[in-house]
Amino acid sequence: MNDELQKLQDKVVEMLKTCYDPEIPVNIYDLGLIYDIDIDDANNVIIEMTFTTPSCPAADFILMDVQMKVDSIDEVNSVDLKLTFEPSWDRSMMSEEALLELGFM
């Protein structure tokens, strides 16, 4: 990945860290809900993500928040969100910060 794409990837990650499930006081990135971020040479961003459960009541809110915030980054041309439940999310996907915040460590 070239320097410009890496800088954009870092901006996307920082923006994702401002997105929260309203029921959990940890951002979706540290929760482990983001499986992959792919950025092409035209700065189109594809984010593969999941939810803690397939029946997440905040799904629409979270997707809209991710779309709006990542799209607000000046360098981003477009955002495509790919929702998946394979593999299914589990607690082992959380960062150490998230585990601490939620009292699991």
TAVEN-V932885 format. One record per pair of residues at least 24 apart in sequence whose C-alpha atoms are under 10 Angstrom apart, sorted by the first residue. I is the first residue (numbers start at 1). J is the second residue. D is the distance in whole Angstrom. If there is no record, write none. Layout:
I&J&D / I&J&D
This chain:
1&39&9 / 1&40&10 / 1&41&10 / 2&41&10 / 4&41&10 / 4&43&10 / 4&75&10 / 5&38&10 / 5&39&7 / 5&40&8 / 5&41&8 / 5&42&10 / 5&43&8 / 5&75&10 / 6&39&9 / 8&39&8 / 8&43&8 / 8&45&10 / 8&73&9 / 8&74&10 / 8&75&7 / 8&76&8 / 9&37&8 / 9&38&8 / 9&39&7 / 9&43&10 / 9&45&9 / 11&70&9 / 11&73&8 / 11&75&10 / 11&76&10 / 12&37&8 / 12&39&10 / 12&45&9 / 12&47&10 / 12&66&10 / 12&69&9 / 12&70&6 / 12&71&9 / 12&72&10 / 12&73&8 / 12&76&9 / 13&37&9 / 13&70&9 / 14&70&9 / 15&66&8 / 15&69&6 / 15&70&6 / 15&71&10 / 15&72&9 / 15&73&8 / 16&65&9 / 16&66&7 / 16&67&10 / 16&69&8 / 16&70&7 / 17&66&10 / 18&65&9 / 18&66&9 / 18&69&8 / 19&61&10 / 19&62&7 / 19&63&9 / 19&64&10 / 19&65&7 / 19&66&6 / 19&69&8 / 19&70&10 / 20&58&10 / 20&61&9 / 20&62&7 / 20&65&9 / 20&66&9 / 21&51&9 / 21&52&10 / 21&56&9 / 21&57&10 / 21&58&7 / 21&59&8 / 21&61&8 / 21&62&6 / 21&63&10 / 21&65&10 / 22&57&10 / 22&58&7 / 22&61&9 / 22&62&8 / 23&56&10 / 23&57&9 / 23&58&8 / 24&102&9 / 25&98&9 / 25&101&8 / 25&102&8 / 26&94&10 / 26&97&9 / 26&98&6 / 26&99&9 / 26&101&7 / 26&102&8 / 27&98&8 / 28&52&10 / 28&62&9 / 28&66&9 / 28&94&9 / 28&98&10 / 29&93&10 / 29&94&8 / 29&95&8 / 29&98&9 / 30&93&8 / 30&94&6 / 30&95&5 / 30&96&8 / 30&97&7 / 30&98&6 / 30&99&9 / 31&89&9 / 31&90&9 / 31&91&8 / 31&92&9 / 31&93&7 / 31&94&5 / 31&95&6 / 31&96&9 / 31&97&9 / 31&98&6 / 31&99&8 / 32&89&8 / 32&90&8 / 32&91&8 / 32&92&8 / 32&93&5 / 32&94&5 / 32&95&7 / 32&98&9 / 33&83&10 / 33&84&10 / 33&88&10 / 33&89&7 / 33&90&9 / 33&93&8 / 33&94&8 / 34&83&10 / 34&89&10 / 34&93&10 / 35&82&10 / 35&83&10 / 35&84&9 / 35&86&10 / 35&87&9 / 35&89&10 / 35&93&9 / 36&82&9 / 37&81&10 / 38&80&10 / 39&76&9 / 39&77&10 / 39&78&10 / 39&79&9 / 40&77&10 / 42&75&9 / 42&76&8 / 42&77&7 / 42&78&9 / 43&75&7 / 43&76&5 / 43&77&5 / 43&78&7 / 43&79&9 / 44&71&10 / 44&75&9 / 44&76&6 / 44&77&5 / 44&78&5 / 44&79&6 / 44&80&8 / 45&70&8 / 45&71&9 / 45&76&7 / 45&77&8 / 45&78&6 / 45&79&5 / 45&80&6 / 45&81&8 / 46&78&8 / 46&79&6 / 46&80&5 / 46&81&6 / 46&82&7 / 47&79&8 / 47&80&6 / 47&81&5 / 47&82&6 / 47&83&8 / 48&80&9 / 48&81&6 / 48&82&5 / 48&83&6 / 48&84&7 / 48&85&10 / 49&81&7 / 49&82&6 / 49&83&5 / 49&84&6 / 49&85&8 / 49&86&10 / 49&89&10 / 50&81&10 / 50&82&8 / 50&83&6 / 50&84&5 / 50&85&6 / 50&86&8 / 50&87&9 / 50&88&8 / 50&89&7 / 51&83&8 / 51&84&8 / 51&85&8 / 51&88&8 / 51&89&7 / 51&90&10 / 52&85&9 / 52&88&8 / 52&89&6 / 52&90&7 / 52&91&9 / 53&85&8 / 53&88&8 / 53&89&7 / 53&90&9 / 54&83&10 / 54&84&9 / 54&85&7 / 54&88&9 / 54&89&9
